[in-house]
């Protein structure tokens, strides 16, 4: 396969009327001759004379030969010129040289340049594996049982894998119906693994499966060129498909089963994908879809050894420099704030980094300028359905790189290295990119993450270090990430047994665009004894369903205070306290936001949502939450303040409701908490209202994992228990039919809520709790201990917490936040 890469460095080509053949991009082995073709067109009524020469030929390694130097073109005629290049052995394999062809119109005096990039061919494979890596892997499987087990497991999977038959399917999407092939996004990765299996075992059956798949996809008449969509046509899937398709082709490209026509078809297929990708690139199109498409395009271009296209995909608007420079925040989190999509982006660019390293470049340590991220997305304006696309929080760095992207999630993992569920994400186990990251950076915390995995991915097999060091748990302390706006509070008396730590996660930061939730001040997670009391996707309806934006993303499905059954405005919020002590961990986060009606599904428009705006008279409401974590319980203190009365509903959504104490039922059970179509409460069913006068206590128990919720303030008010929304089949935390919502409602201009949550197994340790006002509480334990907590200046926003621990009335310890 031979390529030459040509592009213009000036845009006003109409001055001279010349063009190049984009399909004549070539590379060559040393000593080979390649030819570029260009055209000079004369649109004038008189003869035009051109002078053509190679600029500064003495500075070039290759030999450049022009057919003609002086060219006369008749009126309305076209001249086809040829530049022959003899590849020099002074360029290394994979090296490239830039040359310029100067074209002067002697008639008009106009001058322009054509720029060519000539690459010396590098032998396959050089993308995601090399022959050296394959040899290293073979040795590893012979010496290390885990690697042998990994290979055996992969072979078992591939032995039963049947390459899917190529079919065209038409699927309805919102507003549109379009056609694509029926391939799944991971089919090409499985085919890539087939090529690995062949190289590692010599079994030609694996190779034949892979080659048949590649021929099907790249068939000129009936393959990708005929339809332009390999999977669903969605960028995130297409990017992954072509990334691994390129890696598979890289391994088997020179095999005799491919004819020259097959190879031409393969090249044409990747060229077409690259052309499709260019249509989507946009400097405001920063999100996981475009990042995935960009990574897939980069590997496709690198497979073609099209260095000009690789440079374009790196530096052009919407390219890799934009995706990383705009999408990665100062704390290292990808701006969408969802563990699954954060991991997706890091995974894609980690594979790009490894391909670059195999080719001879270093992306692992490259830095990109931090750039301003637009408030709008490429096809919608800021605020549509409440979404915000810009980054919030401090900016302390002027460059960002892949190294910043692989470690920031660790402080927000549990003891098994699962990242807390935020925004549109479920609980996220470690991704295989940690294998590449540890190999590249040799950081202890990355080794700890890998120690929690099965190491059963192809990345572990090919790139995993043979032996991992024993590393202490790096995330047992409390932590904060100020841009994504996550706080992890971990009890410290149980730090030697991390699974027994109380871990509470609080949210206040960057919204996250399409995948953001409206939940500033939300308690997004509460863990203890390996049990997850909550998750960000406790219900899931699917992206193409009304319940996605009418329920899942709304404020009402989160553990926070809701105003007037509305949806919170996503605005930059702040943390005003973060304290790490021995017996107390604490944070205060706050926002000042308006509230609005939820968007409603409208399948006749795209995006399929009827949007609303804020009522003109609605003034922002101050919303503040204090969270305190001790070794035994969690305190949640909330402050709401407005210029007029509102319904304030304090909500929490555990599984396994058992009983509620201190209340009296009010009326009958309601089929739905609300009958209003624009209220998210319409998704809560089987609702029973109660009244209470001296606080309340609600008990939950899910398989022995218990949670007691003590309502201390308000002393009197209304409450309800309702069924939490269920959007489909149950899967782990999602759509659990036993999840219930407990709420406390007051109607005031300003109010305080004060709650204590005790998560435990076996018997509760708390005997009773006394609170005479919302600024203090006394917690009495069955073992003779007593906690006295005082909250000062919470109303003013300059909160100070004092916790005194007594044992049989003797003061043991005092901690004061500062």
Secondary structure as UniProt FT lines:
FT   STRAND          5..8
FT   HELIX           13..15
FT   TURN            16..17
FT   STRAND          18..20
FT   HELIX           22..24
FT   STRAND          27..28
FT   TURN            30..31
FT   STRAND          33..41
FT   STRAND          48..54
FT   TURN            55..56
FT   HELIX           57..59
FT   STRAND          63..66
FT   STRAND          70..73
FT   TURN            75..76
FT   STRAND          78..86
FT   TURN            89..90
FT   TURN            93..94
FT   STRAND          96..105
FT   TURN            106..108
FT   STRAND          111..120
FT   HELIX           131..143
FT   HELIX           145..160
FT   STRAND          168..172
FT   STRAND          177..181
FT   TURN            185..186
FT   HELIX           187..201
FT   HELIX           204..218
FT   TURN            220..222
FT   HELIX           224..227
FT   HELIX           235..252
FT   TURN            253..254
FT   TURN            256..257
FT   HELIX           260..280
FT   TURN            283..284
FT   HELIX           288..303
FT   TURN            304..305
FT   HELIX           307..315
FT   TURN            317..318
FT   HELIX           320..327
FT   TURN            330..331
FT   TURN            335..336
FT   HELIX           339..359
FT   TURN            364..365
FT   STRAND          368..369
FT   TURN            378..379
FT   TURN            382..383
FT   HELIX           384..386
FT   STRAND          399..400
FT   HELIX           402..405
FT   TURN            406..409
FT   HELIX           410..412
FT   TURN            415..416
FT   HELIX           433..441
FT   HELIX           444..451
FT   HELIX           458..463
FT   TURN            474..475
FT   STRAND          479..481
FT   TURN            482..485
FT   STRAND          486..490
FT   TURN            493..496
FT   HELIX           498..500
FT   STRAND          503..507
FT   HELIX           513..515
FT   TURN            520..521
FT   STRAND          523..528
FT   TURN            529..530
FT   STRAND          531..532
FT   TURN            536..537
FT   TURN            543..544
FT   HELIX           546..547
FT   HELIX           548..552
FT   HELIX           555..557
FT   STRAND          561..563
FT   TURN            564..565
FT   STRAND          567..568
FT   STRAND          574..580
FT   STRAND          585..593
FT   STRAND          595..596
FT   STRAND          600..601
FT   TURN            603..604
FT   STRAND          609..610
FT   TURN            616..617
FT   STRAND          621..629
FT   STRAND          634..652
FT   STRAND          657..672
FT   TURN            677..678
FT   HELIX           680..683
FT   STRAND          685..702
FT   TURN            703..704
FT   STRAND          705..713
FT   STRAND          717..723
FT   TURN            732..733
FT   TURN            737..738
FT   STRAND          739..760
FT   STRAND          766..773
FT   TURN            774..775
FT   STRAND          776..781
FT   TURN            782..783
FT   STRAND          785..792
FT   TURN            794..797
FT   STRAND          800..807
FT   TURN            808..809
FT   STRAND          810..816
//
